[in-house]
Amino acid sequence: MLFFTVVVVVKKWSIPCPLPINSTLSLSLNTSECTAQLFVISSKSAYAVPTMAFSFLCHTAVLPIYCELHRPTKRRMQRVTNVSIFLSFVVYLISALFGYLTFYSHVGSELLLAYNTYLPLDILVMSVRLAILLAVLLTVPLIHFPARKAVLMLCRGEREFSWLSHTLSCFFILTLVLLLAIFVPDIKNVFGVVGSTTSTCLLFVYPGMFFLRISSEPIRSFNSVGAVFLLVIGLVVGVLSLSVIIVSWVQGP
């Protein structure tokens, strides 16, 4: 991801603005297109918060990382979490900022595809695509393990290990992922739906509900008010984003 960020920053000065017209695009050479806007509210905004929530959904890696720590403790794990999420935030912020400052209103949901349009066969862009491909391939087993475990626990409970169930659950999950990759036309749809349902719940709703469930503090205390705020924000963002996404699907492009 760091390599991707560096390439995005470097390529900011390789693509002129206004964007050039080529055989595949018919864009007007309007200098107003090169003016950055701080906020743009549209139907696409419904994908923004769910996608950001999905980006920081790293709970599946917590237990494996904790087990790999030297003398693991809650404080050391919290320190690792804070540093890693902060670094991820910085990398995501720089990539998104320079990606937007390169294409402005024509920035797409898949940034690498936009570079292919204006810089075909660029060595750096192709290297980034290869690096991301390898990163995704190496990340799949890390995400697949808790997913398979959840499916087996849901279907079999605490029964003894079975190679048949193990194989069938692996086949089911990998087949589902493959079908999504083939038939979903835009990855923002996956990030939007998963982010507005699962991610917002895990980042906002569940922590708030869990704290209110186990806490003995009065409802008007600072921590309880914060938990209620997380709960309300998660529900509002999740329901609103998912509703707008579904409406945009129905209305079409």
C-alpha positions in Angstrom: 0.0 0.0 0.0 2.9 2.4 0.7 4.2 1.7 -2.9 0.7 2.5 -4.2 0.7 5.8 -2.3 4.1 6.8 -3.6 3.0 6.1 -7.2 -0.2 8.1 -6.7 1.7 11.1 -5.5 4.3 10.8 -8.3 1.7 10.4 -11.1 -0.1 13.6 -9.9 2.3 15.6 -12.1 2.2 13.1 -15.0 -1.4 13.7 -16.0 -2.3 17.3 -17.1 -5.4 19.1 -16.0 -7.8 19.5 -17.7 -7.7 15.9 -18.6 -6.7 15.2 -22.2 -9.3 14.0 -24.8 -8.6 10.6 -26.3 -10.4 8.0 -28.3 -12.2 6.5 -25.3 -13.3 9.7 -23.6 -15.1 12.9 -24.6 -14.3 15.4 -21.8 -14.5 19.1 -22.2 -11.3 21.0 -21.7 -12.7 23.3 -19.0 -10.3 24.8 -16.5 -13.0 24.8 -13.8 -12.6 21.1 -13.7 -9.2 21.6 -12.1 -10.7 23.3 -9.0 -10.9 21.2 -5.9 -14.1 21.1 -3.9 -14.0 20.4 -0.2 -17.4 18.7 0.0 -19.5 17.3 -2.9 -22.9 15.9 -1.9 -24.5 13.5 -4.3 -25.8 10.0 -4.4 -22.2 8.7 -4.6 -21.7 10.2 -1.1 -23.6 7.2 0.3 -20.6 5.0 -0.6 -18.1 7.3 1.2 -18.6 6.5 4.9 -19.3 2.7 4.3 -16.1 2.4 2.3 -14.1 4.2 4.9 -15.6 2.0 7.6 -14.7 -1.1 5.5 -11.1 0.1 5.1 -10.6 0.0 8.9 -12.3 -3.3 9.5 -9.3 -5.2 10.8 -10.8 -7.1 13.7 -10.1 -10.4 12.0 -6.4 -9.9 12.3 -6.4 -8.9 16.0 -6.1 -12.4 17.5 -3.4 -13.7 15.1 -1.3 -10.6 15.7 -1.8 -10.8 19.4 -0.5 -14.4 19.4 2.6 -13.4 17.4 3.5 -10.6 19.9 6.5 -11.1 22.2 5.1 -11.2 25.7 1.6 -10.3 24.6 -0.4 -8.0 26.9 -3.5 -5.8 26.4 -1.4 -2.6 26.6 1.1 -3.8 24.0 -1.8 -4.9 21.7 -3.5 -1.6 22.1 -0.2 0.2 21.2 0.1 -2.0 18.0 -3.5 -1.3 17.1 -3.1 2.5 17.6 0.1 2.7 15.5 -1.1 0.5 12.7 -4.5 2.2 12.3 -2.8 5.6 12.4 -0.4 4.6 9.7 -3.2 3.1 7.6 -5.2 6.3 8.0 -2.2 8.4 6.8 -1.6 6.2 3.8 -5.3 6.1 2.8 -5.6 9.9 3.3 -2.6 10.7 1.1 -3.7 8.2 -1.6 -7.3 9.5 -1.7 -6.2 13.2 -1.6 -3.7 12.9 -4.5 -6.0 10.6 -6.5 -8.7 13.3 -6.3 -6.2 16.1 -7.1 -5.2 14.2 -10.2 -8.7 13.5 -11.7 -10.9 15.9 -9.7 -14.6 15.4 -10.7 -13.6 12.5 -13.0 -12.0 10.4 -10.3 -13.4 6.8 -10.4 -14.1 4.3 -7.7 -11.2 2.2 -8.9 -8.2 4.5 -9.1 -5.8 2.2 -11.0 -8.3 1.8 -13.9 -8.3 5.6 -14.3 -4.5 5.6 -14.6 -4.8 2.9 -17.3 -7.0 5.2 -19.3 -4.5 8.0 -19.4 -1.2 6.2 -18.9 -1.6 2.9 -20.7 1.2 0.4 -20.2 2.9 2.6 -17.6 5.5 0.5 -15.8 4.9 2.0 -12.4 1.1 1.6 -12.6 1.5 -2.0 -13.8 3.9 -2.7 -11.0 1.4 -1.3 -8.4 -1.3 -3.5 -9.9 1.0 -6.6 -9.6 1.9 -5.7 -6.0 -1.7 -5.2 -5.0 -2.6 -8.5 -6.6 0.1 -10.3 -4.6 -1.1 -8.5 -1.4 -4.7 -9.6 -2.0 -3.6 -13.2 -2.7 -1.6 -13.3 0.5 -4.3 -11.7 2.5 -7.1 -14.1 1.5 -5.9 -16.9 3.9 -5.9 -14.5 6.8 -9.5 -13.4 6.1 -10.6 -16.9 5.1 -9.7 -18.5 8.4 -12.2 -16.6 10.6 -14.8 -16.7 7.8 -14.5 -20.5 7.6 -14.5 -20.8 11.4 -17.7 -18.7 11.6 -19.5 -20.8 9.0 -18.5 -24.1 10.7 -19.6 -22.8 14.1 -22.9 -21.6 12.7 -23.6 -24.9 10.9 -21.9 -27.5 13.1 -21.6 -25.9 16.5 -19.0 -27.7 18.7 -18.9 -31.0 16.8 -15.7 -32.8 16.1 -13.5 -31.7 13.2 -14.6 -33.1 9.8 -12.5 -32.9 6.6 -15.8 -33.0 4.6 -17.2 -29.9 6.4 -13.8 -28.2 6.2 -13.6 -28.8 2.4 -17.2 -27.8 1.7 -17.0 -24.6 3.7 -13.8 -23.6 1.9 -15.4 -24.4 -1.4 -18.5 -22.4 -0.6 -16.6 -19.3 0.6 -14.1 -19.2 -2.3 -16.9 -19.8 -4.8 -18.9 -16.9 -3.4 -15.9 -14.6 -3.5 -15.2 -15.7 -7.1 -18.8 -15.1 -8.2 -18.7 -11.6 -6.7 -15.4 -10.8 -8.4 -16.8 -11.9 -11.8 -20.4 -10.6 -11.8 -20.2 -7.4 -9.6 -19.4 -4.7 -12.1 -17.9 -2.2 -9.7 -16.0 -2.9 -6.4 -17.6 0.2 -4.8 -20.9 -1.8 -4.7 -19.3 -4.5 -2.6 -17.6 -1.9 -0.3 -20.8 0.1 0.0 -23.1 -2.8 0.9 -20.6 -4.5 3.2 -19.6 -1.2 4.8 -23.1 0.1 5.3 -24.2 -3.2 7.0 -21.3 -5.2 8.6 -18.6 -2.5 9.0 -20.8 0.2 10.5 -22.3 -2.3 12.9 -18.8 -3.6 14.0 -17.3 -0.1 14.3 -20.3 1.8 15.8 -23.4 -0.2 16.8 -21.8 -3.3 18.4 -19.3 -1.3 20.6 -22.1 1.0 21.8 -24.5 -1.9 22.6 -21.8 -3.9 24.3 -20.7 -1.1 26.5 -24.3 -0.3 27.5 -24.9 -4.0 28.2 -22.0 -4.5 30.6 -21.6 -1.0 32.1 -23.0 -0.1 35.5 -22.6 3.6 34.9 -25.7 5.8 34.7 -27.1 6.6 31.3 -26.2 10.3 31.7 -22.5 9.6 32.3 -19.9 10.7 29.8 -19.1 7.1 28.7 -22.7 6.1 28.4 -23.6 9.1 26.3 -20.6 8.3 24.0 -21.9 4.7 23.6 -25.4 5.9 22.8 -23.9 8.4 20.3 -21.9 5.6 18.6 -25.1 3.4 18.5 -27.2 6.1 16.9 -24.6 7.2 14.4 -24.0 3.6 13.3 -27.7 3.0 12.8 -28.3 6.2 11.0 -25.3 6.0 8.7 -25.8 2.3 7.9 -29.6 2.5 7.1 -29.2 5.8 5.2 -26.3 4.7 3.1 -27.8 1.3 2.3 -31.1 2.9 1.3 -29.4 5.4 -1.0 -27.3 2.6 -2.6 -30.3 0.5 -3.3 -32.2 3.4 -4.8 -29.2 4.2 -7.0 -29.2 0.6 -8.2 -32.9 0.7 -9.0 -32.6 4.0 -10.9 -29.6 2.8 -12.8 -26.7 4.9 -14.2 
